[in-house]
């Protein structure tokens, strides 16, 4: 009778999973018609190992769980060395969530080990990303592009993706689906989890679709290269891109002179450096029809820009935007033939291609953060904000509004270790994709590709 009851339970599970629709509201891979449940042959006295593979968004179901995270037997969270800061932050938050109230906090650390022969592969751990444990490596090898997996085995929980974005969604799935469906036995963080294997796909969502969900949005920032500094011109402010090169300003400490460097994006190698120019600080810069517009020459709040030839990197002249507002961060968007500029701290001024003022829009401030760069595309204006106070949860932000000034989203990037002491400076739009430059005043300038994801 016990075996019959188990079989009935499995059949009910299959029926339940097959009948569950996607109620999450998220974009997911197309649903399949069947859910496979396989049970290995066992003796009467052994509980069957059940692996549930669901390629859509299931409600996590399973038999009475035999896997537990207990305060008196905690599981360390071990993440892949090289995981981007946002994901390390998510691992630490996960550690807080699964720490049993009244017990020592779950330890969270990376898998770095100089001597790989010392790696213990079968410890009771939560493994995040492509760690150096055999179970992580084996699972990752089964994944295709844009796929992620969550697998709960007899003594390990595996959370990984094909790349950093996919691993983010794996963490998200484990947090929001597996832990939510698990039984909380006693106290905070004591979970009883069904043995489950899930393979999912990163949602193929445009930024507009991400915004339309109404959910929080985070930035997944992946380093793509570094920009070299210039001796004596170690204050860095504005920058821009024409799609082939990154142009970056380098100021003297007293802001009296500026040098422009030119770096090829494909190789991240510097190809040219200008002579020093007596145009004072360049708060920001934009590329406009073969010219570079440097804002705030003279270190004053004025509508004047210094114009530099993008090919020769030589100063040409000063020009003024019309209107009463001081031009700060600025971007020219060729598809609209308009400039967008952060003015008066938090507002956005819209100008035509001849630098004539059109209107002022006010998408709103971001707490007490410091406004940095501004960039735009055909649909959106992005403003970069610096958490200068470096609060307990270290983060920076990019706000997104449309060209009418309607506030659409506040996106965050949390830093755990490698960027906690860095200042965001410039945002670039490179061939339709968003990049940013952060500076560590001791180590240099780091360029990151910025992708958006549901938090």
Beta strands, then each sheet from edge to edge (+ up, - down):
strand 1: 36-39
strand 2: 50-53
strand 3: 67-69
strand 4: 76-79
strand 5: 108-110
strand 6: 125-128
strand 7: 147-152
strand 8: 156-161
strand 9: 183-184
strand 10: 191-193
strand 11: 197-201
strand 12: 217-227
strand 13: 235-241
strand 14: 245-251
strand 15: 258-264
strand 16: 269-273
strand 17: 285-288
strand 18: 291-295
strand 19: 304-309
strand 20: 315-320
strand 21: 327-333
strand 22: 338-343
strand 23: 347-352
strand 24: 357-361
strand 25: 370-376
strand 26: 380-386
strand 27: 395-402
strand 28: 407-414
strand 29: 423-430
strand 30: 433-440
strand 31: 444-454
sheet 1: 1+ 2-
sheet 2: 3+ 10- 9+
sheet 3: 5+ 4+ 6+ 8+ 7- 11+
sheet 4: 25+ 26- 27+ 28- 12- 31+ 30- 29+
sheet 5: 13+ 14- 15+ 16-
sheet 6: 17+ 18- 19+ 20-
sheet 7: 21+ 22- 23+ 24-
end
